[in-house]
Amino acid sequence: MSDTLFWPEVRTLLEKRRGRLHAYESLDARRTALIVIDMQSAFVDPGTPSYVPAARAIVPAVNRLAAAVRRAGGSVAWSRASFTGAKDGGWNTFFGYAVSEPVAETVIATLRPGAPGHALAAGMEAQAGDHVFDKYRFSCFTRGSSDIEAWLHQRGADTVLIAGTLTHVCCESSARDAMQLGFKTVMVSDANASRVEANHVATLNAFIQSFGDVRTVDETIALLEASVGARAAE
């Protein structure tokens, strides 16, 4: 259960503030979209400069969740972190302090569109009807980062599920921005991954307090299936 992720003081605060742990107790599957963040070779394949071991471990969970969203009538999108150069927009700031120049050059080269590391990792089960898009900032919702907001509106989506890597960087950035743009947003705990488990857990505890909900894959699928069942009963 996702409940075991949450620190006691967070649980107490949420029970006091909204009377329950979870923000959303139901989903409208047809208006729900799963956004899979950056499950690319550069992050999933061992030996790459941006490798996240835990990202490799969540591949089956992400695929299972994507299949369930499609089956329930929702939409699925896959982002690809994309760099054109260190001085592209705000990246000169990040690459100026976060990593050394040699590491920056390697990361940028690996994630240029067309580079092998830029592709979705082998084993990611993207389907023909899914939306695969390039993302030019940490958050796919940042101005100029991608076309995802327009795509969601075209699909009539009002709810976003966030999966992928890294939990506390691109996933969290995208999830927070989605909420700020009016989407009900859920981070799926066991379909997100960070290099450091403490970062993963801290992000989920912070997110559920002010920005949206946190659910496991099993819990999310159960909500999707309940939506389908309710629709059938109408």
The 8 nearest C-alpha neighbors of each residue, nearest first, counted from 0:
[[1, 2, 3, 215, 218, 214, 4, 217],
 [0, 2, 215, 3, 214, 4, 188, 213],
 [3, 1, 0, 4, 5, 20, 214, 10],
 [2, 4, 1, 5, 0, 6, 7, 10],
 [5, 3, 2, 1, 6, 200, 204, 203],
 [4, 6, 3, 204, 2, 9, 7, 10],
 [5, 7, 9, 8, 10, 4, 204, 3],
 [8, 6, 10, 9, 11, 5, 12, 3],
 [7, 9, 11, 10, 6, 12, 5, 13],
 [10, 8, 12, 6, 7, 11, 13, 5],
 [9, 11, 7, 13, 8, 12, 14, 20],
 [12, 10, 8, 14, 9, 13, 7, 15],
 [13, 11, 9, 15, 10, 14, 16, 8],
 [12, 14, 16, 10, 15, 11, 20, 17],
 [15, 13, 18, 19, 11, 12, 16, 17],
 [14, 16, 12, 13, 18, 17, 11, 19],
 [15, 17, 13, 14, 18, 12, 19, 11],
 [18, 16, 19, 14, 13, 15, 20, 22],
 [17, 19, 14, 15, 16, 13, 20, 21],
 [20, 18, 14, 17, 21, 13, 22, 15],
 [19, 21, 13, 14, 10, 22, 18, 17],
 [22, 20, 23, 19, 212, 24, 213, 207],
 [21, 23, 212, 211, 24, 20, 207, 19],
 [24, 22, 25, 21, 212, 26, 211, 183],
 [23, 25, 22, 21, 26, 222, 212, 19],
 [26, 24, 23, 222, 27, 226, 225, 223],
 [27, 25, 28, 222, 226, 223, 24, 23],
 [26, 28, 30, 29, 226, 31, 25, 223],
 [29, 27, 31, 223, 73, 30, 26, 71],
 [28, 30, 73, 72, 27, 31, 71, 156],
 [31, 29, 156, 28, 27, 157, 155, 158],
 [32, 30, 158, 28, 73, 156, 29, 159],
 [33, 31, 74, 159, 75, 73, 160, 158],
 [32, 34, 160, 75, 159, 161, 76, 74],
 [35, 33, 76, 161, 77, 160, 75, 36],
 [36, 34, 77, 162, 163, 76, 78, 161],
 [35, 37, 163, 78, 164, 38, 162, 77],
 [38, 36, 79, 39, 78, 80, 164, 163],
 [39, 37, 163, 119, 36, 120, 43, 42],
 [40, 38, 119, 120, 37, 41, 118, 42],
 [39, 41, 120, 116, 43, 44, 42, 119],
 [42, 40, 116, 39, 47, 49, 43, 50],
 [43, 41, 50, 49, 51, 40, 39, 44],
 [42, 44, 55, 40, 54, 50, 41, 39],
 [43, 45, 40, 42, 47, 50, 41, 46],
 [46, 44, 47, 50, 43, 52, 51, 42],
 [45, 47, 44, 48, 50, 49, 41, 43],
 [46, 48, 50, 41, 49, 45, 44, 42],
 [49, 47, 50, 106, 46, 41, 105, 102],
 [48, 50, 42, 47, 41, 51, 106, 43],
 [51, 49, 42, 47, 48, 43, 45, 41],
 [50, 52, 54, 42, 194, 53, 43, 49],
 [53, 51, 54, 55, 50, 194, 56, 43],
 [52, 54, 56, 55, 192, 51, 193, 194],
 [55, 53, 192, 51, 56, 57, 52, 43],
 [54, 56, 43, 53, 52, 57, 58, 51],
 [55, 57, 53, 54, 58, 52, 59, 60],
 [56, 58, 60, 54, 55, 59, 190, 61],
 [57, 59, 61, 60, 55, 56, 62, 123],
 [60, 58, 62, 61, 57, 63, 56, 123],
 [61, 59, 63, 57, 62, 58, 190, 64],
 [62, 60, 64, 58, 190, 63, 59, 65],
 [61, 63, 65, 59, 64, 60, 124, 66],
 [64, 62, 60, 66, 61, 65, 59, 67],
 [63, 65, 67, 61, 66, 62, 60, 68],
 [66, 64, 62, 68, 67, 63, 61, 69],
 [65, 67, 63, 69, 64, 68, 70, 62],
 [66, 68, 70, 64, 65, 69, 71, 63],
 [69, 67, 73, 65, 71, 70, 66, 64],
 [70, 68, 73, 72, 66, 71, 67, 74],
 [69, 71, 67, 68, 72, 66, 73, 65],
 [70, 72, 68, 69, 73, 28, 67, 227],
 [73, 71, 29, 69, 70, 28, 68, 74],
 [74, 72, 29, 68, 69, 31, 28, 32],
 [73, 75, 32, 69, 33, 31, 68, 76],
 [74, 76, 33, 129, 32, 34, 65, 130],
 [77, 75, 130, 34, 129, 131, 35, 33],
 [78, 76, 35, 131, 34, 36, 130, 132],
 [79, 77, 36, 132, 37, 133, 131, 134],
 [80, 78, 133, 37, 134, 81, 132, 117],
 [79, 81, 134, 37, 133, 135, 78, 110],
 [82, 80, 135, 110, 134, 111, 133, 79],
 [83, 81, 111, 84, 107, 110, 135, 80],
 [82, 84, 111, 87, 81, 107, 85, 112],
 [83, 85, 87, 86, 82, 107, 90, 111],
 [84, 86, 91, 90, 87, 94, 107, 83],
 [87, 85, 91, 84, 90, 88, 89, 92],
 [86, 88, 84, 85, 90, 89, 83, 91],
 [89, 87, 90, 86, 91, 85, 136, 92],
 [90, 88, 91, 92, 87, 93, 86, 136],
 [89, 91, 93, 92, 85, 87, 88, 86],
 [90, 92, 86, 85, 94, 89, 93, 95],
 [93, 91, 95, 90, 89, 94, 96, 86],
 [94, 92, 90, 95, 91, 97, 96, 89],
 [95, 93, 91, 96, 97, 92, 98, 90],
 [94, 96, 92, 93, 91, 97, 98, 99],
 [95, 97, 94, 93, 98, 92, 99, 91],
 [98, 96, 94, 93, 95, 99, 92, 103],
 [99, 97, 94, 96, 102, 103, 100, 95],
 [98, 100, 102, 101, 103, 97, 94, 96],
 [99, 101, 103, 102, 104, 98, 94, 95],
 [102, 100, 104, 103, 99, 105, 98, 106],
 [101, 103, 105, 99, 104, 100, 106, 98],
 [104, 102, 100, 106, 101, 105, 94, 107],
 [103, 105, 101, 107, 102, 106, 108, 100],
 [106, 104, 102, 108, 103, 107, 109, 101],
 [107, 105, 109, 103, 108, 104, 102, 110],
 [106, 108, 104, 110, 109, 105, 82, 103],
 [107, 109, 105, 111, 106, 110, 104, 114],
 [110, 108, 116, 106, 107, 111, 114, 105],
 [111, 109, 117, 107, 81, 108, 116, 82],
 [110, 112, 82, 108, 114, 81, 109, 83],
 [113, 111, 114, 117, 81, 110, 82, 83],
 [112, 114, 111, 115, 117, 118, 110, 116],
 [113, 115, 117, 116, 111, 112, 109, 110],
 [116, 114, 117, 118, 113, 109, 40, 110],
 [117, 115, 41, 40, 109, 114, 118, 110],
 [116, 118, 110, 114, 115, 112, 39, 111],
 [119, 117, 39, 116, 115, 40, 120, 79],
 [118, 120, 39, 40, 38, 121, 123, 117],
 [121, 119, 40, 39, 123, 122, 118, 38],
 [122, 120, 123, 119, 40, 39, 124, 44],
 [121, 123, 124, 120, 58, 59, 119, 62],
 [124, 122, 121, 120, 125, 62, 119, 58],
 [125, 123, 62, 122, 126, 65, 121, 66],
 [124, 126, 123, 129, 127, 77, 62, 131],
 [127, 125, 129, 128, 124, 130, 75, 66],
 [126, 128, 129, 125, 130, 131, 124, 75],
 [127, 129, 126, 130, 75, 125, 74, 76],
 [130, 128, 75, 126, 76, 127, 131, 125],
 [129, 131, 76, 77, 132, 75, 128, 127],
 [132, 130, 77, 76, 78, 129, 133, 79],
 [131, 133, 78, 79, 77, 130, 134, 145],
 [132, 134, 79, 78, 81, 80, 145, 135],
 [133, 135, 80, 145, 144, 79, 139, 81],
 [134, 136, 144, 81, 80, 82, 133, 145],
 [137, 135, 144, 138, 134, 139, 141, 80],
 [136, 138, 169, 172, 139, 168, 135, 173],
 [139, 137, 173, 172, 140, 136, 169, 141],
 [138, 140, 144, 173, 134, 145, 141, 136],
 [141, 139, 138, 173, 176, 142, 144, 148],
 [142, 140, 144, 138, 139, 143, 136, 176],
 [143, 141, 144, 140, 145, 139, 136, 138],
 [144, 142, 145, 141, 135, 146, 140, 136],
 [143, 145, 135, 136, 141, 134, 139, 142],
 [146, 144, 134, 147, 139, 143, 133, 135],
 [145, 147, 149, 148, 150, 144, 132, 143],
 [146, 148, 150, 149, 145, 151, 139, 140],
 [149, 147, 151, 150, 146, 152, 140, 145],
 [148, 150, 152, 151, 147, 146, 153, 154],
 [149, 151, 147, 153, 148, 152, 146, 154],
 [152, 150, 154, 148, 156, 153, 149, 147],
 [151, 153, 155, 149, 154, 150, 156, 148],
 [152, 154, 150, 151, 155, 149, 156, 148],
 [155, 153, 151, 152, 156, 150, 30, 74],
 [154, 156, 152, 153, 30, 151, 157, 29],
 [157, 155, 30, 151, 31, 154, 158, 152],
 [156, 158, 182, 30, 183, 31, 155, 159],
 [159, 157, 183, 31, 182, 156, 184, 30],
 [160, 158, 184, 32, 31, 33, 183, 185],
 [159, 161, 33, 185, 186, 184, 34, 32],
 [162, 160, 186, 34, 187, 33, 185, 35],
 [163, 161, 35, 191, 190, 187, 36, 34],
 [164, 162, 36, 191, 35, 38, 37, 190],
 [165, 163, 192, 166, 191, 36, 37, 170],
 [164, 166, 193, 168, 192, 167, 169, 170],
 [165, 167, 170, 164, 192, 193, 191, 199],
 [168, 166, 171, 202, 165, 199, 198, 170],
 [167, 169, 165, 171, 170, 166, 172, 137],
 [170, 168, 137, 172, 138, 171, 165, 173],
 [171, 169, 166, 173, 172, 168, 165, 174],
 [170, 172, 174, 167, 173, 168, 169, 166],
 [173, 171, 138, 169, 175, 170, 174, 168],
 [172, 174, 138, 176, 170, 171, 139, 175],
 [175, 173, 171, 177, 176, 172, 170, 184],
 [176, 174, 178, 172, 177, 173, 171, 210],
 [175, 177, 179, 173, 178, 174, 140, 172],
 [178, 176, 174, 180, 179, 175, 182, 173],
 [177, 179, 182, 181, 175, 180, 176, 184],
 [178, 180, 176, 177, 181, 175, 182, 210],
 [181, 179, 177, 178, 182, 176, 140, 148],
 [180, 182, 178, 179, 177, 183, 157, 176],
 [183, 181, 178, 157, 158, 177, 184, 180],
 [184, 182, 158, 178, 159, 157, 211, 181],
 [183, 185, 159, 211, 158, 182, 178, 160],
 [184, 186, 212, 160, 213, 211, 161, 187],
 [185, 187, 161, 213, 160, 188, 212, 162],
 [188, 186, 214, 215, 190, 213, 162, 189],
 [187, 189, 215, 190, 191, 214, 186, 213],
 [188, 190, 191, 215, 187, 216, 57, 60],
 [189, 191, 162, 61, 187, 188, 57, 60],
 [192, 190, 163, 162, 166, 189, 188, 164],
 [191, 193, 164, 54, 166, 53, 165, 163],
 [192, 194, 165, 166, 195, 199, 164, 196],
 [193, 195, 51, 196, 53, 52, 192, 165],
 [194, 196, 193, 197, 198, 199, 192, 53],
 [197, 195, 199, 198, 193, 200, 194, 192],
 [196, 198, 200, 199, 195, 201, 202, 193],
 [199, 197, 201, 196, 195, 200, 202, 167],
 [198, 200, 196, 197, 202, 193, 166, 201],
 [201, 199, 197, 203, 202, 198, 204, 196],
 [202, 200, 204, 198, 203, 199, 197, 205],
 [203, 201, 205, 199, 200, 204, 167, 206],
 [202, 204, 206, 200, 205, 201, 207, 199],
 [205, 203, 201, 202, 206, 207, 5, 200],
 [206, 204, 202, 203, 208, 207, 201, 209],
 [205, 207, 203, 210, 208, 204, 209, 202],
 [208, 206, 212, 211, 204, 205, 209, 213],
 [207, 209, 206, 205, 210, 13, 204, 211],
 [210, 208, 207, 206, 211, 205, 212, 175],
 [209, 211, 206, 207, 175, 178, 208, 212],
 [212, 210, 184, 207, 185, 22, 209, 206],
 [211, 213, 185, 207, 22, 21, 186, 184],
 [212, 214, 186, 185, 187, 207, 188, 203],
 [215, 213, 187, 1, 188, 218, 219, 186],
 [214, 216, 218, 188, 187, 217, 1, 189],
 [215, 217, 219, 218, 220, 187, 64, 189],
 [218, 216, 220, 215, 219, 221, 214, 0],
 [219, 217, 221, 215, 216, 220, 214, 222],
 [220, 218, 216, 222, 221, 217, 214, 215],
 [219, 221, 223, 217, 222, 218, 224, 216],
 [220, 222, 218, 224, 219, 223, 225, 217],
 [223, 221, 225, 219, 220, 224, 25, 26],
 [224, 222, 220, 226, 28, 225, 221, 71],
 [223, 225, 227, 221, 226, 222, 220, 228],
 [226, 224, 228, 222, 227, 223, 221, 229],
 [225, 227, 223, 229, 224, 228, 27, 28],
 [228, 226, 224, 230, 225, 229, 71, 231],
 [227, 229, 225, 231, 230, 226, 224, 232],
 [230, 228, 232, 226, 231, 227, 225, 233],
 [229, 231, 227, 228, 232, 233, 226, 225],
 [232, 230, 228, 229, 233, 227, 226, 225],
 [231, 233, 229, 230, 228, 227, 226, 225],
 [232, 230, 231, 229, 228, 227, 226, 225]]
